[in-house]
C-alpha cells in the first residue's frame, strides 16, 4: 500500500475509501499490464482519463495514489515525459484538494524529483511548483524539509551548487557542512557560514562551521586555526552572540586584508551587520531601486555626451535630442527642398534613363560642409530649447519598468 493510501481519514469514509482503493488497484493492474507490453501512449492517456474522472468526482485520494504509482511505473520503464506529466498531476491534486503539508507527502515529491533527469526542463518546473505548494502561496522559499530532501538528492548527483542553495534554506546544518567538505575537496570551495548568517540562521551557521572544521581533511583542529578566515568566522559567530556593534566593527577592520580577497565578503558582512547589529542599510545617492539605477545611468550618459561635445572646439555645443528648427541657421537651406537644385546639378542623364553621379571638380567653389556643420546647422541662436532627451529617456525607462510588472 502506498504512502497516500496510509494517510488518516475520517471514520465514516474509511469503508468507502477501502472499496475505492480496491477499484484503483484493479485499474492499476490493467494499466501495469499495458505498460509492460510497451503500450506507453495508450497507458498514459488512460491514466489522464482516470485522473480527470476521479477529480470530477472529488476522489482526491484515489487520484493522487493512482498518479503517483503510475509515475513511478513510467520512471522504471525510462518513460521520462509520461512520468513527469503524471508527477505534475500529483501536484495538481495537492493544490486542488488543499491537503495539509506532511513529511510523508514531501518525501513522495522528493522521490519523484530524484527519478527525473537532472537537466530536464520538466524537473525545473516540477521543483518550482512543489516548493510553491509546500509553503501555501507565492513569495516564500519553500518548506525546509522539502529543501533538505532536494539538497540530499542533488548532493548525490554531485550538483554541489544547487545542493548548497537548498541546504541554505533547510535546517540541516550538519548535512550542509558534510556536503561542503566534499565540495571543497573536489573543487576548492569554502564554507558558507556567512550565507547562513545572511539568512538569519545563526544556529545553522554554527553547526555548519563546527562540522565543516571537524570533517575537512585539510583543516587542523581548532580554534584557533592556521587559516585567517576560519579564525575570522569563529570570532564572527562569537560577536553575533554578543550583539555588540563595536566588536563587529573592530573584527572587520582587523581582518580587512584577508577579506579583500573576495568582493562578496563585504556584501555578506553588510547584510550580517544589518541583521544582527542594527547597521542601517546603505542609501542610494539619488533615486533608489531599479528605476533609480536606470534613471541615473541614462541621465549620466546624457551629461557625458554633452560634456564631450562642449569640449570639442569653441563653438556653441550641440545638444543631442533637443527640438530645434533644422533649417534656420544656414541661409542656403531656408527651405527643406532647396537641396534638390544642388543635387540635380551633379547628375548627368545618360541613355536609357540611367543616372551617374560624378565627383565635383577640384576648383569648384562649392565645398561640402564640414562634419561639424551638420550639428551647428540644427542649432539656432535664438531658438527655444526643450529638454526632449531627458523626457524621452524617462519615458523609455518607465515603459521598461512597467513592462517588468513593477510599480513606479
C-alpha positions, 0 to 999 in steps of 0.5 A: 500500500502506498504512502497516500493510501496510509494517510488518516481519514475520517471514520465514516469514509474509511469503508468507502475509501477501502472499496475505492482503493480496491477499484484503483488497484484493479485499474492499476493492474490493467494499466501495469499490464499495458505498460509492460507490453510497451503500450506507453501512449495508450497507458498514459492517456488512460491514466489522464482519463482516470485522473480527470474522472476521479477529480470530477468526482472529488476522489482526491485520494484515489487520484493522487495514489493512482498518479503517483504509482503510475509515475513511478511505473513510467520512471522504471520503464525510462518513460521520462515525459509520461512520468513527469506529466503524471508527477505534475498531476500529483501536484495538481491534486495537492493544490486542488484538494488543499491537503495539509503539508506532511513529511510523508507527502514531501518525501513522495515529491522528493522521490519523484524529483530524484527519478527525473533527469537532472537537466530536464526542463520538466524537473525545473518546473516540477521543483518550482511548483512543489516548493510553491505548494509546500509553503501555501502561496507565492513569495516564500522559499519553500518548506525546509524539509522539502529543501533538505530532501532536494539538497540530499538528492542533488548532493548525490548527483554531485550538483554541489551548487544547487545542493548548497542553495537548498541546504541554505534554506533547510535546517540541516546544518550538519548535512550542509557542512558534510556536503561542503567538505566534499565540495571543497575537496573536489573543487576548492570551495569554502564554507558558507557560514556567512550565507547562513548568517545572511539568512538569519540562521545563526544556529545553522551557521554554527553547526555548519562551521563546527562540522565543516572544521571537524570533517575537512581533511585539510583543516587542523583542529581548532580554534584557533586555526592556521587559516585567517578566515576560519579564525575570522568566522569563529570570532564572527559567530562569537560577536553575533552572540554578543550583539555588540556593534563595536566588536563587529566593527573592530573584527572587520577592520582587523581582518580587512586584508584577508577579506579583500580577497573576495568582493562578496565578503563585504556584501555578506558582512553588510547584510550580517551587520544589518541583521544582527547589529542594527547597521542601517542599510546603505542609501542610494545617492539619488533615486533608489531601486531599479528605476533609480539605477536606470534613471541615473545611468541614462541621465549620466550618459546624457551629461557625458555626451554633452560634456564631450561635445562642449569640449570639442572646439569653441563653438556653441555645443550641440545638444543631442535630442533637443527640438530645434528648427533644422533649417534656420541657421544656414541661409542656403537651406531656408527651405527643406527642398532647396537641396534638390537644385544642388543635387540635380546639378551633379547628375548627368542623364545618360541613355536609357534613363540611367543616372551617374553621379560624378565627383565635383571638380577640384576648383569648384567653389562649392565645398561640402560642409564640414562634419561639424556643420551638420550639428551647428546647422540644427542649432539656432541662436535664438531658438527655444530649447526643450529638454526632449532627451531627458523626457524621452529617456524617462519615458523609455525607462518607465515603459521598461519598468512597467513592462517588468510588472513593477510599480513606479 
